[in-house]
Amino acid sequence: MLKRTKILAGVGAAVVVLGGAGGGIALADSSTPAPPSSPAPAAASAAKHGKALLGRVGHGEVTLNGKKHQVVDLQRGQVQSVSPTAVTVRSNDGFTATYTVGGTTKVRKAKQASAIGQVAVNDRVFVVATKAGATATATRITDAGAPK
């Protein structure tokens, strides 16, 4: 008897706005019950690679597809100046950018929810921002604190 099995596997990695999460999807159509599934090896490998790659980002810009294309800036660096409405970050290659901070900006410091008032000059941060024209608005700021 011939058994037909179709498997479709997809892997995606997105930077977060999304926090750099990776994931996988597996669908199966089989005439026999499938054993409990675990993540596909390719999906696990891609997620691990995506996280490792995100950990090496200094700064960059990506365009996300969708109904409305969205431009997202990413930057890892040291805070040069900070106020309730803006933060300026300098990466280790000298690239400097200023991001608008608003009420929807999520700030995390020491792995806890925080506020822009807790971010200090010289802190090491990772910024995710959406860009509209020349304005980049921080959606997420992850603060690792001052260098040791």
ChimeraX commands (.cxc) that place a marker at each C-alpha (Angstrom):
marker #1 position 0.00,0.00,0.00 radius 0.5
marker #1 position 1.33,3.42,-0.95 radius 0.5
marker #1 position 1.24,6.03,1.80 radius 0.5
marker #1 position 1.10,9.72,0.77 radius 0.5
marker #1 position 2.58,12.32,3.05 radius 0.5
marker #1 position 2.88,16.04,2.36 radius 0.5
marker #1 position 4.94,18.27,4.56 radius 0.5
marker #1 position 5.20,22.02,4.28 radius 0.5
marker #1 position 7.74,23.72,6.51 radius 0.5
marker #1 position 8.33,27.41,6.73 radius 0.5
marker #1 position 10.70,29.40,8.82 radius 0.5
marker #1 position 10.58,33.08,9.56 radius 0.5
marker #1 position 12.74,35.46,11.55 radius 0.5
marker #1 position 11.57,38.99,12.27 radius 0.5
marker #1 position 13.25,41.89,14.14 radius 0.5
marker #1 position 11.26,43.33,16.43 radius 0.5
marker #1 position 9.51,45.48,16.45 radius 0.5
marker #1 position 9.18,41.90,17.18 radius 0.5
marker #1 position 12.12,41.36,19.45 radius 0.5
marker #1 position 14.03,39.20,17.05 radius 0.5
marker #1 position 11.82,36.18,17.48 radius 0.5
marker #1 position 12.09,33.28,15.05 radius 0.5
marker #1 position 9.62,30.51,14.52 radius 0.5
marker #1 position 8.51,27.69,12.30 radius 0.5
marker #1 position 5.35,26.18,10.91 radius 0.5
marker #1 position 4.84,22.55,9.99 radius 0.5
marker #1 position 1.67,21.13,8.43 radius 0.5
marker #1 position 1.14,17.47,7.61 radius 0.5
marker #1 position -1.50,15.52,5.68 radius 0.5
marker #1 position -1.17,11.81,6.28 radius 0.5
marker #1 position -3.44,8.78,6.29 radius 0.5
marker #1 position -1.94,7.61,9.61 radius 0.5
marker #1 position -1.86,9.55,12.87 radius 0.5
marker #1 position 1.34,11.47,13.30 radius 0.5
marker #1 position 3.39,11.14,16.48 radius 0.5
marker #1 position 3.62,14.22,18.72 radius 0.5
marker #1 position 5.66,16.78,16.85 radius 0.5
marker #1 position 8.64,18.81,17.91 radius 0.5
marker #1 position 10.07,21.85,16.13 radius 0.5
marker #1 position 11.50,20.99,12.75 radius 0.5
marker #1 position 15.32,20.88,12.86 radius 0.5
marker #1 position 15.47,23.57,10.16 radius 0.5
marker #1 position 13.13,25.83,12.16 radius 0.5
marker #1 position 15.15,25.44,15.34 radius 0.5
marker #1 position 18.38,26.09,13.47 radius 0.5
marker #1 position 16.98,29.19,11.74 radius 0.5
marker #1 position 15.64,30.59,15.03 radius 0.5
marker #1 position 19.02,30.04,16.69 radius 0.5
marker #1 position 20.82,31.65,13.75 radius 0.5
marker #1 position 18.38,34.59,13.75 radius 0.5
marker #1 position 18.98,35.28,17.44 radius 0.5
marker #1 position 22.75,35.00,16.98 radius 0.5
marker #1 position 22.60,37.38,14.02 radius 0.5
marker #1 position 20.43,39.88,15.91 radius 0.5
marker #1 position 22.93,39.81,18.77 radius 0.5
marker #1 position 25.63,41.06,16.37 radius 0.5
marker #1 position 23.65,43.99,14.91 radius 0.5
marker #1 position 25.40,47.34,15.29 radius 0.5
marker #1 position 22.85,49.35,13.33 radius 0.5
marker #1 position 20.74,48.98,10.23 radius 0.5
marker #1 position 17.44,49.47,8.51 radius 0.5
marker #1 position 14.98,46.90,7.19 radius 0.5
marker #1 position 11.73,47.20,5.28 radius 0.5
marker #1 position 8.93,44.90,6.38 radius 0.5
marker #1 position 6.40,43.78,3.77 radius 0.5
marker #1 position 2.68,44.03,4.38 radius 0.5
marker #1 position -0.31,46.10,3.34 radius 0.5
marker #1 position 1.79,49.12,4.25 radius 0.5
marker #1 position 5.53,48.63,4.00 radius 0.5
marker #1 position 7.15,49.60,7.28 radius 0.5
marker #1 position 10.73,50.79,7.66 radius 0.5
marker #1 position 12.39,49.71,10.91 radius 0.5
marker #1 position 15.70,51.01,12.25 radius 0.5
marker #1 position 17.82,48.98,14.65 radius 0.5
marker #1 position 20.76,50.29,16.63 radius 0.5
marker #1 position 22.97,48.99,19.42 radius 0.5
marker #1 position 25.21,51.49,21.12 radius 0.5
marker #1 position 25.89,53.88,23.95 radius 0.5
marker #1 position 23.51,56.66,24.99 radius 0.5
marker #1 position 24.97,60.08,24.18 radius 0.5
marker #1 position 21.98,62.11,25.40 radius 0.5
marker #1 position 18.51,61.36,26.73 radius 0.5
marker #1 position 15.40,63.39,27.51 radius 0.5
marker #1 position 11.72,62.55,28.05 radius 0.5
marker #1 position 11.15,62.97,24.29 radius 0.5
marker #1 position 14.36,61.74,22.60 radius 0.5
marker #1 position 17.42,59.54,22.92 radius 0.5
marker #1 position 20.66,59.79,20.93 radius 0.5
marker #1 position 22.73,56.62,20.52 radius 0.5
marker #1 position 26.25,56.13,19.15 radius 0.5
marker #1 position 27.33,52.71,17.83 radius 0.5
marker #1 position 30.90,51.47,18.22 radius 0.5
marker #1 position 31.64,52.30,14.55 radius 0.5
marker #1 position 30.76,55.98,15.16 radius 0.5
marker #1 position 27.25,55.95,13.65 radius 0.5
marker #1 position 24.97,58.25,15.68 radius 0.5
marker #1 position 21.19,58.61,15.48 radius 0.5
marker #1 position 18.49,60.36,17.47 radius 0.5
marker #1 position 15.14,58.67,18.12 radius 0.5
marker #1 position 11.90,60.29,19.19 radius 0.5
marker #1 position 10.48,58.80,22.40 radius 0.5
marker #1 position 6.72,58.81,23.01 radius 0.5
marker #1 position 4.05,57.33,25.23 radius 0.5
marker #1 position 4.03,54.06,23.30 radius 0.5
marker #1 position 7.81,53.52,23.55 radius 0.5
marker #1 position 8.51,50.42,25.66 radius 0.5
marker #1 position 11.62,50.64,27.82 radius 0.5
marker #1 position 13.25,47.70,29.60 radius 0.5
marker #1 position 16.16,48.01,31.99 radius 0.5
marker #1 position 17.75,45.10,33.85 radius 0.5
marker #1 position 15.16,42.83,32.16 radius 0.5
marker #1 position 12.30,44.73,33.84 radius 0.5
marker #1 position 9.72,47.16,32.49 radius 0.5
marker #1 position 11.07,50.66,32.97 radius 0.5
marker #1 position 10.69,54.25,31.73 radius 0.5
marker #1 position 12.78,56.64,29.66 radius 0.5
marker #1 position 13.66,58.49,32.88 radius 0.5
marker #1 position 15.70,55.46,33.98 radius 0.5
marker #1 position 17.89,55.49,30.86 radius 0.5
marker #1 position 21.16,57.34,31.52 radius 0.5
marker #1 position 23.98,58.78,29.43 radius 0.5
marker #1 position 26.63,56.08,28.76 radius 0.5
marker #1 position 24.14,53.21,29.21 radius 0.5
marker #1 position 24.38,50.47,26.57 radius 0.5
marker #1 position 21.08,50.19,24.68 radius 0.5
marker #1 position 19.42,48.42,21.78 radius 0.5
marker #1 position 16.82,50.55,19.99 radius 0.5
marker #1 position 14.08,49.41,17.62 radius 0.5
marker #1 position 12.35,52.29,15.85 radius 0.5
marker #1 position 9.80,52.79,13.11 radius 0.5
marker #1 position 10.70,55.33,10.49 radius 0.5
marker #1 position 8.36,57.74,8.71 radius 0.5
marker #1 position 10.20,60.16,6.44 radius 0.5
marker #1 position 13.16,61.53,8.36 radius 0.5
marker #1 position 11.65,60.79,11.80 radius 0.5
marker #1 position 12.56,57.58,13.63 radius 0.5
marker #1 position 10.31,56.86,16.61 radius 0.5
marker #1 position 11.60,54.37,19.18 radius 0.5
marker #1 position 9.14,51.54,19.76 radius 0.5
marker #1 position 11.44,49.62,22.09 radius 0.5
marker #1 position 14.57,50.51,24.05 radius 0.5
marker #1 position 16.41,47.73,25.85 radius 0.5
marker #1 position 18.90,49.15,28.36 radius 0.5
marker #1 position 21.76,46.94,29.53 radius 0.5
marker #1 position 23.07,49.63,31.91 radius 0.5
marker #1 position 26.47,51.28,32.07 radius 0.5
marker #1 position 29.54,49.46,30.71 radius 0.5
marker #1 position 31.46,47.46,33.27 radius 0.5
marker link #1:1,2 radius 0.2
marker link #1:2,3 radius 0.2
marker link #1:3,4 radius 0.2
marker link #1:4,5 radius 0.2
marker link #1:5,6 radius 0.2
marker link #1:6,7 radius 0.2
marker link #1:7,8 radius 0.2
marker link #1:8,9 radius 0.2
marker link #1:9,10 radius 0.2
marker link #1:10,11 radius 0.2
marker link #1:11,12 radius 0.2
marker link #1:12,13 radius 0.2
marker link #1:13,14 radius 0.2
marker link #1:14,15 radius 0.2
marker link #1:15,16 radius 0.2
marker link #1:16,17 radius 0.2
marker link #1:17,18 radius 0.2
marker link #1:18,19 radius 0.2
marker link #1:19,20 radius 0.2
marker link #1:20,21 radius 0.2
marker link #1:21,22 radius 0.2
marker link #1:22,23 radius 0.2
marker link #1:23,24 radius 0.2
marker link #1:24,25 radius 0.2
marker link #1:25,26 radius 0.2
marker link #1:26,27 radius 0.2
marker link #1:27,28 radius 0.2
marker link #1:28,29 radius 0.2
marker link #1:29,30 radius 0.2
marker link #1:30,31 radius 0.2
marker link #1:31,32 radius 0.2
marker link #1:32,33 radius 0.2
marker link #1:33,34 radius 0.2
marker link #1:34,35 radius 0.2
marker link #1:35,36 radius 0.2
marker link #1:36,37 radius 0.2
marker link #1:37,38 radius 0.2
marker link #1:38,39 radius 0.2
marker link #1:39,40 radius 0.2
marker link #1:40,41 radius 0.2
marker link #1:41,42 radius 0.2
marker link #1:42,43 radius 0.2
marker link #1:43,44 radius 0.2
marker link #1:44,45 radius 0.2
marker link #1:45,46 radius 0.2
marker link #1:46,47 radius 0.2
marker link #1:47,48 radius 0.2
marker link #1:48,49 radius 0.2
marker link #1:49,50 radius 0.2
marker link #1:50,51 radius 0.2
marker link #1:51,52 radius 0.2
marker link #1:52,53 radius 0.2
marker link #1:53,54 radius 0.2
marker link #1:54,55 radius 0.2
marker link #1:55,56 radius 0.2
marker link #1:56,57 radius 0.2
marker link #1:57,58 radius 0.2
marker link #1:58,59 radius 0.2
marker link #1:59,60 radius 0.2
marker link #1:60,61 radius 0.2
marker link #1:61,62 radius 0.2
marker link #1:62,63 radius 0.2
marker link #1:63,64 radius 0.2
marker link #1:64,65 radius 0.2
marker link #1:65,66 radius 0.2
marker link #1:66,67 radius 0.2
marker link #1:67,68 radius 0.2
marker link #1:68,69 radius 0.2
marker link #1:69,70 radius 0.2
marker link #1:70,71 radius 0.2
marker link #1:71,72 radius 0.2
marker link #1:72,73 radius 0.2
marker link #1:73,74 radius 0.2
marker link #1:74,75 radius 0.2
marker link #1:75,76 radius 0.2
marker link #1:76,77 radius 0.2
marker link #1:77,78 radius 0.2
marker link #1:78,79 radius 0.2
marker link #1:79,80 radius 0.2
marker link #1:80,81 radius 0.2
marker link #1:81,82 radius 0.2
marker link #1:82,83 radius 0.2
marker link #1:83,84 radius 0.2
marker link #1:84,85 radius 0.2
marker link #1:85,86 radius 0.2
marker link #1:86,87 radius 0.2
marker link #1:87,88 radius 0.2
marker link #1:88,89 radius 0.2
marker link #1:89,90 radius 0.2
marker link #1:90,91 radius 0.2
marker link #1:91,92 radius 0.2
marker link #1:92,93 radius 0.2
marker link #1:93,94 radius 0.2
marker link #1:94,95 radius 0.2
marker link #1:95,96 radius 0.2
marker link #1:96,97 radius 0.2
marker link #1:97,98 radius 0.2
marker link #1:98,99 radius 0.2
marker link #1:99,100 radius 0.2
marker link #1:100,101 radius 0.2
marker link #1:101,102 radius 0.2
marker link #1:102,103 radius 0.2
marker link #1:103,104 radius 0.2
marker link #1:104,105 radius 0.2
marker link #1:105,106 radius 0.2
marker link #1:106,107 radius 0.2
marker link #1:107,108 radius 0.2
marker link #1:108,109 radius 0.2
marker link #1:109,110 radius 0.2
marker link #1:110,111 radius 0.2
marker link #1:111,112 radius 0.2
marker link #1:112,113 radius 0.2
marker link #1:113,114 radius 0.2
marker link #1:114,115 radius 0.2
marker link #1:115,116 radius 0.2
marker link #1:116,117 radius 0.2
marker link #1:117,118 radius 0.2
marker link #1:118,119 radius 0.2
marker link #1:119,120 radius 0.2
marker link #1:120,121 radius 0.2
marker link #1:121,122 radius 0.2
marker link #1:122,123 radius 0.2
marker link #1:123,124 radius 0.2
marker link #1:124,125 radius 0.2
marker link #1:125,126 radius 0.2
marker link #1:126,127 radius 0.2
marker link #1:127,128 radius 0.2
marker link #1:128,129 radius 0.2
marker link #1:129,130 radius 0.2
marker link #1:130,131 radius 0.2
marker link #1:131,132 radius 0.2
marker link #1:132,133 radius 0.2
marker link #1:133,134 radius 0.2
marker link #1:134,135 radius 0.2
marker link #1:135,136 radius 0.2
marker link #1:136,137 radius 0.2
marker link #1:137,138 radius 0.2
marker link #1:138,139 radius 0.2
marker link #1:139,140 radius 0.2
marker link #1:140,141 radius 0.2
marker link #1:141,142 radius 0.2
marker link #1:142,143 radius 0.2
marker link #1:143,144 radius 0.2
marker link #1:144,145 radius 0.2
marker link #1:145,146 radius 0.2
marker link #1:146,147 radius 0.2
marker link #1:147,148 radius 0.2
view
